[in-house]
Every structure is written in C-alpha cells, then in structure tokens.
Amino acid sequence: METVTVSPKFQVVIPKDLRRQLNIQIGQKLKARVRGEHIELFPEQPISVARGFLPGLDSTVEREDDRV
C-alpha cells in the first residue's frame, strides 16, 4: 500500500507505480467517491467502453407506424 501526503491546497500525488498499473494519463478524469472512511479514485471510462457488454441483448424496438 502506498502512502501519499495532502498538500496545503488539499492536493495529492498518485504514486508512479499506481499510475502505471492503471495507465492514468495527464489530463485524464478520475471519479471519486467515499466508501466508509475511505476515498476511492477510479479512471473515468468513455461510454464507448460499454458497447457490447450485454451480448445477446435484443436491441430492436417495435415502433408504431407513425414513428420513424
């Protein structure tokens, strides 16, 4: 487990090993949430990553005749 220090501006530096493991790039957005007494940070993923995550799902929709 890595230790980080909070700066006077409440900033932290993500250790290099962790940045490499998660392939975090400069300018990349991270999501943050509180879990009990912990803060979790995780990379924000583009919506395109979700494409096809439900294989076999029928995405056809019946429409009324007056709808396109």
N, C-alpha and C positions, 0 to 999 in steps of 0.2 A: 504494500500500500504506500502510495506517495503522500508526502506532506507538502502543503502549499501555505503561503503566508498572505494574509489580507493586507493590502496597502492602505494608506490613509484615505485613498479615494474608493475604498471597498473593491478594489480590483484584485484578481488572482491570475497567476500564470499557469496554464495547463502544462504539466511536465512533458518534455520532449518524447519520452517513451510512450506516454498515453496518446499524444498527438499522432505519432506514427502508427500505433495499433489501430486507431480509428480513422486514419487518413484525414485528419482535420486540416483544412487549408486556410490560409489568410483570407479574412472576409467572410468565411462560412458562418452561417447562423446556427446557433445551438438552442435547443429547447431546455428550459429549466423548470423543475418542479420540486416541491418539498414532500418528502416521504418520512413521516415521523419526525425525527430530529436530524434528518439528512437532506442535503441538496443533491439532486441528480441532474446532470447535464448530459444531453444526448444530441447527436447531429440531426438537424432538420433535413428530411429527405424530400426531394421533389415528388410531386404527385405521380409522375410517370413511373416511379418505382413500384407503385401499387398495381399497375396494369398487369392483368393476368393472374393475380394472386388467388382468384377463385376459379380454378379450371373446371370446366363442365357447367358453369352457370349459364343458363339461357338468358341472353340479354335482349332477345327480341321482345317487342312490345306491341300488343294489338292496339290499333288506333281506330277511332271512329272514322266513317267515310269522309266527313267534312274536315278532318285534321290531316295535316301533311307531316 
